[in-house]
Amino acid sequence: MLSLGDELLERAVEKVSKYGEELAHWESLYEQLKTEMKSRIDLKYLELMQEKMTQREREARANSNKEVLDFIPKIAEAKKKYITLRHKIKSAELYCDLFRTCSSNKRAEQQMYRDLT
């Protein structure tokens, strides 16, 4: 049977806590960047209201503005980090679940031996 130590369980719980803090940072950064990008798009759109063009043209020019495009790699990086951290947290949680299952199986086996004697 698989033997999982208490020390390994403690490390898994510590990882969940550490990754949780990092996840909060990256997820909030991701949301902040998305909001800032939307704000820049809106500001650029308002600037273009003075020019004679269709709504679609204004939207296209606002969305393709250099300031707006600079946000795309930053947003992608923040999203990648927070998705990676969510997977690391899930992995550590699965390890904790495995530990609980193994511990439960050991207790059940010990109880069975006690019942037999």
Summary of the structure (lengths in Angstrom):
residues: 117
radius of gyration: 25.7
end to end distance: 22.0
largest distance: 92.3
contacts: 292
relative contact order: 0.16
helix: 87%
strand: 0%
